[in-house]
């Protein structure tokens, strides 16, 4: 909720490697004060942008067709 990203949209990096959903942080060596990067999945971000662009264009297409 803090990031605004759904779990499937998140990518977690620790020590330069992407971690899987099934990985437990303590099992891969994450300790207090370690840096962990949470990134948005670029493929899903691109799909969101394309969907938003289509949503913006669709009213104009309907108007032109009428």
MDAnalysis code that builds the backbone (N, CA, C; Angstrom):
import MDAnalysis as mda
import numpy as np

u = mda.Universe.empty(198, n_residues=66, atom_resindex=np.repeat(np.arange(66), 3), trajectory=True)
u.add_TopologyAttr("name", ["N", "CA", "C"] * 66)
u.add_TopologyAttr("resid", np.arange(1, 67))
u.add_TopologyAttr("resname", ["UNK", "UNK", "UNK", "UNK", "UNK", "UNK", "UNK", "UNK", "UNK", "UNK", "UNK", "UNK", "UNK", "UNK", "UNK", "UNK", "UNK", "UNK", "UNK", "UNK", "UNK", "UNK", "UNK", "UNK", "UNK", "UNK", "UNK", "UNK", "UNK", "UNK", "UNK", "UNK", "UNK", "UNK", "UNK", "UNK", "UNK", "UNK", "UNK", "UNK", "UNK", "UNK", "UNK", "UNK", "UNK", "UNK", "UNK", "UNK", "UNK", "UNK", "UNK", "UNK", "UNK", "UNK", "UNK", "UNK", "UNK", "UNK", "UNK", "UNK", "UNK", "UNK", "UNK", "UNK", "UNK", "UNK"])
u.atoms.positions = np.array([
    [0.826, -1.196, 0.000],
    [0.000, 0.000, 0.000],
    [0.866, 1.253, 0.000],
    [2.026, 1.184, 0.594],
    [2.900, 2.353, 0.664],
    [3.409, 2.738, -0.722],
    [3.748, 1.764, -1.542],
    [4.313, 2.037, -2.864],
    [3.249, 2.259, -3.920],
    [2.055, 1.766, -3.704],
    [1.007, 1.873, -4.712],
    [1.119, 0.808, -5.788],
    [1.967, -0.179, -5.580],
    [2.157, -1.255, -6.550],
    [1.529, -2.546, -6.044],
    [0.880, -3.240, -6.947],
    [0.364, -4.561, -6.611],
    [1.544, -5.525, -6.465],
    [1.386, -6.604, -5.715],
    [2.494, -7.554, -5.547],
    [3.049, -8.083, -6.865],
    [2.204, -8.305, -7.873],
    [2.698, -8.835, -9.146],
    [3.488, -7.789, -9.934],
    [3.376, -6.508, -9.565],
    [4.085, -5.429, -10.236],
    [5.450, -5.139, -9.612],
    [5.774, -5.794, -8.510],
    [6.988, -5.499, -7.772],
    [8.120, -6.450, -8.145],
    [9.326, -5.901, -8.184],
    [10.540, -6.688, -8.371],
    [11.478, -6.313, -7.242],
    [12.004, -7.316, -6.547],
    [12.856, -7.100, -5.393],
    [14.281, -7.503, -5.730],
    [15.223, -6.579, -5.515],
    [16.633, -6.847, -5.777],
    [17.410, -6.798, -4.473],
    [18.261, -7.794, -4.279],
    [19.144, -7.831, -3.119],
    [20.477, -8.384, -3.574],
    [21.537, -7.628, -3.296],
    [22.900, -7.984, -3.718],
    [22.990, -8.203, -5.222],
    [22.276, -7.372, -5.982],
    [22.364, -7.411, -7.432],
    [21.573, -8.507, -8.111],
    [20.803, -9.266, -7.358],
    [20.016, -10.351, -7.947],
    [18.541, -10.148, -7.647],
    [17.726, -10.474, -8.637],
    [16.282, -10.410, -8.427],
    [15.855, -11.620, -7.622],
    [15.040, -11.386, -6.642],
    [14.558, -12.468, -5.772],
    [13.168, -12.897, -6.206],
    [12.897, -14.160, -6.040],
    [11.615, -14.737, -6.439],
    [10.572, -14.527, -5.350],
    [9.306, -14.694, -5.719],
    [8.208, -14.556, -4.753],
    [8.315, -15.582, -3.634],
    [8.841, -16.737, -3.955],
    [8.899, -17.815, -2.964],
    [10.083, -17.674, -2.006],
    [11.026, -16.768, -2.307],
    [12.190, -16.577, -1.440],
    [11.790, -15.855, -0.158],
    [12.289, -16.344, 0.956],
    [12.116, -15.658, 2.234],
    [13.350, -14.794, 2.455],
    [13.152, -13.561, 2.886],
    [14.264, -12.626, 2.986],
    [15.360, -13.130, 3.918],
    [14.996, -13.715, 5.042],
    [16.027, -14.190, 5.968],
    [16.806, -15.375, 5.386],
    [16.187, -16.113, 4.471],
    [16.860, -17.261, 3.864],
    [17.885, -16.834, 2.805],
    [17.707, -15.673, 2.192],
    [18.673, -15.202, 1.198],
    [19.723, -14.290, 1.821],
    [19.645, -14.060, 3.123],
    [20.689, -13.328, 3.830],
    [20.393, -11.880, 4.160],
    [19.151, -11.445, 4.051],
    [18.812, -10.060, 4.396],
    [18.822, -9.922, 5.908],
    [19.555, -8.904, 6.359],
    [19.645, -8.626, 7.797],
    [19.268, -7.175, 8.045],
    [19.252, -6.766, 9.299],
    [18.959, -5.380, 9.652],
    [19.939, -4.445, 8.959],
    [19.424, -3.339, 8.464],
    [20.183, -2.277, 7.828],
    [20.748, -2.646, 6.451],
    [20.389, -3.790, 5.881],
    [20.779, -4.137, 4.514],
    [19.920, -3.341, 3.538],
    [20.479, -3.070, 2.354],
    [19.737, -2.340, 1.327],
    [19.036, -3.328, 0.409],
    [17.753, -3.103, 0.240],
    [16.923, -3.917, -0.646],
    [16.209, -2.949, -1.574],
    [16.253, -3.212, -2.873],
    [15.604, -2.339, -3.846],
    [14.267, -2.935, -4.278],
    [13.247, -2.117, -4.243],
    [11.932, -2.506, -4.728],
    [11.665, -1.690, -5.983],
    [11.533, -2.373, -7.117],
    [11.332, -1.717, -8.395],
    [10.006, -2.130, -9.010],
    [9.490, -1.262, -9.862],
    [8.285, -1.598, -10.617],
    [8.708, -2.421, -11.833],
    [7.970, -3.479, -12.115],
    [8.261, -4.337, -13.255],
    [8.136, -3.514, -14.532],
    [9.213, -3.388, -15.320],
    [9.167, -2.540, -16.510],
    [8.147, -3.000, -17.553],
    [7.944, -4.299, -17.686],
    [6.980, -4.801, -18.674],
    [5.561, -4.387, -18.296],
    [5.221, -4.494, -17.027],
    [3.880, -4.106, -16.592],
    [3.707, -2.586, -16.643],
    [4.779, -1.850, -16.371],
    [4.708, -0.396, -16.458],
    [4.420, 0.031, -17.893],
    [5.073, -0.616, -18.850],
    [4.849, -0.314, -20.264],
    [3.408, -0.631, -20.664],
    [2.887, -1.762, -20.190],
    [1.501, -2.132, -20.508],
    [0.528, -1.104, -19.935],
    [0.788, -0.606, -18.730],
    [-0.072, 0.411, -18.121],
    [-0.071, 1.690, -18.947],
    [1.125, 2.106, -19.389],
    [1.230, 3.329, -20.181],
    [0.500, 3.196, -21.510],
    [0.625, 2.043, -22.147],
    [-0.069, 1.825, -23.426],
    [-1.577, 1.820, -23.234],
    [-2.047, 1.195, -22.153],
    [-3.488, 1.163, -21.882],
    [-4.014, 2.574, -21.612],
    [-3.230, 3.373, -20.892],
    [-3.637, 4.747, -20.612],
    [-3.680, 5.565, -21.899],
    [-2.729, 5.338, -22.783],
    [-2.703, 6.061, -24.052],
    [-3.904, 5.686, -24.910],
    [-4.275, 4.420, -24.917],
    [-5.454, 3.987, -25.677],
    [-6.734, 4.563, -25.092],
    [-6.794, 4.658, -23.782],
    [-7.982, 5.209, -23.132],
    [-8.148, 6.687, -23.481],
    [-7.051, 7.381, -23.616],
    [-7.113, 8.802, -23.963],
    [-7.510, 8.965, -25.424],
    [-7.057, 8.080, -26.293],
    [-7.343, 8.202, -27.711],
    [-8.741, 7.736, -28.082],
    [-9.328, 6.836, -27.353],
    [-10.597, 6.234, -27.751],
    [-11.753, 7.229, -27.895],
    [-11.910, 8.251, -27.055],
    [-13.022, 9.185, -27.290],
    [-12.896, 9.925, -28.623],
    [-11.698, 10.229, -29.048],
    [-11.505, 10.926, -30.312],
    [-11.866, 10.036, -31.490],
    [-11.548, 8.795, -31.418],
    [-11.901, 7.875, -32.497],
    [-13.420, 7.767, -32.622],
    [-14.093, 7.671, -31.498],
    [-15.545, 7.565, -31.528],
    [-16.154, 8.821, -32.128],
    [-15.645, 9.973, -31.781],
    [-16.172, 11.224, -32.298],
    [-15.961, 11.315, -33.814],
    [-14.813, 10.901, -34.298],
    [-14.513, 10.962, -35.719],
    [-15.408, 9.991, -36.494],
    [-15.679, 8.824, -35.946],
    [-16.498, 7.845, -36.613],
    [-17.950, 8.297, -36.730],
    [-18.427, 9.081, -35.798],
    [-19.792, 9.566, -35.808],
    [-19.887, 10.618, -36.844],
])
